């Protein structure tokens, strides 16, 4: 993912603010993922969702899934070590 040295701005909707911490974390995770600052795994862990739940959340927000060579390597390593994050 990209390295950044500049501050980033995130927008949190009033709806998420009124729904509490989980909704806020999910909104932040979506924004960081869509800007390619976080990997899929990082974003879904921040959102506290399973792989499938985070994929559904991305689809609901019409955010395409990107899959890098780094993420592929992480997935392969997880499979080899048996530490697969659901």
trRosetta pair geometry for C-beta under 8 A, 3 or more apart (Angstrom, degrees):
i j d omega theta_ij theta_ji phi_ij phi_ji
1 36 5.6 -175 -143 163 86 72
1 37 6.0 82 167 -173 128 18
1 38 6.5 4 -122 -109 167 5
1 39 5.7 -125 -43 -55 124 73
1 42 7.9 -62 -18 25 156 145
1 68 7.6 -158 -62 1 61 159
1 70 7.5 -107 -21 64 66 152
2 35 8.0 -84 40 140 129 81
2 36 5.6 76 -3 113 106 100
2 37 6.3 -57 57 -99 95 54
4 8 6.5 31 138 -49 161 111
4 37 6.6 -27 -10 -119 132 106
8 35 7.3 129 -150 125 139 167
8 37 7.0 -19 -71 -82 169 158
10 27 8.0 124 170 127 114 93
10 28 5.9 30 -177 -121 156 78
10 31 5.2 125 -134 103 99 159
10 32 7.7 -22 -97 -54 128 80
11 31 7.5 158 41 -98 67 150
12 16 5.4 -112 -174 77 85 126
12 17 5.8 98 134 -58 114 94
12 24 5.9 9 -142 -133 131 88
12 27 5.7 111 -126 103 73 144
12 28 7.3 -15 -87 -62 101 84
13 16 4.7 96 60 5 84 98
13 17 7.0 -146 97 -5 47 86
13 27 6.6 -149 16 -126 91 153
14 17 5.4 -54 -148 37 37 116
14 18 6.3 32 156 -17 68 106
15 18 6.0 -61 -152 38 28 106
15 19 6.4 22 152 -19 64 111
15 23 7.5 -112 124 165 74 144
16 19 5.6 -61 -146 37 34 110
16 23 4.2 -165 -147 136 74 107
16 24 5.2 125 153 -82 109 56
16 26 7.5 -147 -133 64 121 91
16 27 4.6 -21 -114 -26 164 146
17 23 7.9 -105 -26 95 17 119
17 24 6.7 64 -91 -82 47 108
19 22 7.3 -81 131 68 100 83
19 23 3.6 55 90 -6 124 157
19 24 7.7 176 74 -32 88 71
20 23 5.8 97 61 18 59 101
20 24 7.0 -113 121 -5 32 99
21 24 5.6 -62 -147 39 31 112
21 25 6.1 31 159 -20 69 106
22 25 5.8 -53 -147 36 30 111
22 26 6.4 29 155 -19 64 106
22 48 6.5 -81 -132 54 90 131
23 26 5.7 -54 -148 36 31 112
23 27 6.4 30 154 -19 65 106
24 27 5.8 -55 -148 36 31 109
24 28 6.4 29 154 -16 65 106
25 28 5.8 -56 -147 39 30 110
25 29 6.1 34 154 -22 65 109
25 46 5.7 -159 -177 153 96 76
25 47 5.6 158 127 -114 93 40
25 48 6.3 41 112 3 146 102
26 29 5.6 -53 -145 36 30 114
26 30 6.4 34 155 -22 64 103
26 47 4.4 70 -107 -138 65 100
26 48 7.9 -79 -67 40 84 81
26 49 7.2 67 -108 -30 102 125
26 57 6.3 -117 -166 -156 116 150
27 30 5.8 -50 -149 32 31 113
27 31 6.6 27 155 -15 63 106
28 31 5.9 -60 -151 39 31 109
28 32 6.2 26 156 -15 68 109
28 46 6.6 -98 95 147 103 132
29 32 6.0 -58 -143 40 28 107
29 33 6.1 26 158 -17 64 110
29 38 6.9 -78 -150 72 63 159
29 43 4.2 120 -174 -168 91 78
29 44 7.0 115 -180 -73 140 23
29 46 4.2 171 -90 87 106 112
29 47 3.8 -96 33 -52 166 97
29 54 7.6 -86 137 -134 137 113
30 33 5.9 -61 -147 40 26 109
30 34 6.1 21 159 -18 65 111
30 43 7.2 107 -71 -172 27 125
30 47 7.5 75 -40 -82 72 131
30 57 6.7 -119 -82 141 112 111
30 58 7.0 172 -125 -97 92 65
30 61 5.7 42 -157 46 141 170
30 63 6.3 177 -163 -16 94 161
31 34 5.9 -55 -140 38 28 108
31 35 6.3 16 162 -7 63 111
32 35 6.2 -64 -146 45 27 103
32 37 4.5 -86 -162 69 77 111
32 38 4.0 51 131 0 112 116
32 42 7.6 -89 121 112 129 111
32 43 5.8 -176 83 -100 101 100
32 46 7.2 34 47 48 142 162
33 36 7.4 28 179 -78 35 33
33 37 7.6 -86 -63 49 20 71
33 38 5.1 -55 -75 73 61 100
33 39 7.7 -7 -118 126 83 13
33 40 6.6 68 -136 -99 122 47
33 42 7.9 172 -84 78 86 88
33 43 3.8 14 -63 -85 114 164
33 58 7.2 -83 110 -99 146 114
33 63 7.0 85 102 150 110 146
34 63 4.9 -91 -92 -140 108 128
36 66 6.7 -23 -96 63 103 153
38 42 4.0 -135 -166 94 98 119
38 43 4.3 128 112 -59 131 86
38 46 6.9 -57 -144 1 163 137
39 42 4.7 96 49 8 77 102
39 43 6.8 -148 88 -4 38 89
39 68 7.3 -97 -121 31 99 117
39 70 6.9 -112 -100 103 133 114
39 71 5.5 166 -160 -85 120 103
39 74 7.4 77 159 15 162 160
40 43 6.0 -63 -148 40 26 108
40 44 6.1 18 160 -15 65 111
40 51 8.0 46 148 -134 116 81
40 54 7.1 133 -175 120 84 138
40 65 6.9 32 -96 -152 130 93
40 66 7.8 -168 -52 68 102 62
40 67 7.2 -7 -20 -98 138 70
40 71 6.1 59 24 -131 108 141
41 44 6.1 -57 -139 38 26 104
41 45 6.3 25 161 -17 63 108
41 71 7.0 168 -9 -131 106 95
41 74 6.5 -109 -6 128 153 150
41 85 6.7 94 -142 63 106 144
42 45 6.0 -61 -151 37 27 108
42 46 6.4 27 153 -18 64 107
43 46 5.7 -54 -149 35 32 111
43 47 6.2 24 154 -11 66 110
43 54 6.8 130 108 -162 94 137
44 47 5.5 -58 -144 45 34 109
44 49 5.2 -96 -162 70 82 88
44 50 7.3 -33 176 126 126 13
44 51 6.4 27 -170 -98 169 43
44 53 7.7 125 -151 76 107 86
44 54 3.7 -74 -111 -54 104 163
45 48 7.2 31 -178 -77 35 41
45 85 7.5 -35 -77 176 104 152
47 54 5.8 127 69 -105 142 103
47 57 6.8 -160 178 61 158 169
49 53 3.8 -131 -173 96 108 118
49 54 4.3 142 95 -58 125 82
49 57 6.5 -52 -140 -10 180 138
50 53 4.6 92 48 9 79 103
50 54 6.9 -150 86 -5 38 86
50 86 5.2 -21 -141 142 105 73
51 54 6.2 -64 -152 38 24 105
51 55 6.4 25 153 -19 63 108
51 85 7.3 126 -49 107 101 80
51 86 6.3 -90 3 -166 101 42
52 55 5.7 -52 -147 35 32 113
52 56 6.5 33 153 -19 63 104
53 56 5.7 -55 -153 35 33 112
53 57 6.4 35 150 -21 65 104
54 57 5.4 -49 -147 34 37 115
54 58 6.4 41 152 -19 66 101
55 58 5.7 -51 -150 35 32 112
55 59 6.4 33 151 -19 64 106
55 65 6.7 -4 -128 -79 87 133
56 59 5.5 -54 -149 37 33 113
56 60 6.4 38 152 -24 66 103
57 60 5.6 -49 -149 31 32 114
57 61 6.6 12 157 -1 63 108
58 61 6.1 -72 -152 49 30 98
58 63 4.4 -95 -160 70 82 101
58 64 7.7 -44 162 98 117 2
58 65 6.1 90 122 -71 157 81
59 62 7.3 30 -172 -79 35 35
59 63 7.8 -94 -60 46 21 66
67 71 5.4 -116 -159 78 64 138
67 72 6.8 80 161 -54 97 88
68 71 4.8 103 54 6 73 98
68 72 7.1 -128 103 -2 44 87
69 72 5.4 -51 -149 36 36 116
69 73 6.3 39 151 -20 66 103
70 73 5.7 -53 -150 36 31 111
70 74 6.4 33 150 -19 64 104
71 74 5.5 -50 -146 35 35 114
71 75 6.3 36 153 -20 65 104
72 75 5.7 -54 -149 36 31 111
72 76 6.4 32 153 -19 65 105
73 76 5.7 -52 -146 36 32 112
73 77 6.3 32 154 -18 64 106
74 77 5.8 -56 -148 38 30 111
74 78 6.3 33 152 -22 64 106
75 78 5.6 -53 -147 35 31 114
75 79 6.4 32 154 -19 64 104
76 79 5.8 -55 -151 35 31 111
76 80 6.4 31 152 -19 65 106
77 80 5.6 -53 -146 36 32 112
77 81 6.2 13 161 -4 67 111
78 81 6.3 -66 -142 47 26 97
78 83 5.4 -100 -146 81 72 72
78 84 5.1 104 152 -96 111 58
78 85 6.8 -77 -145 2 144 80
79 82 7.6 29 -177 -72 27 34
79 84 6.5 44 -87 -78 54 108
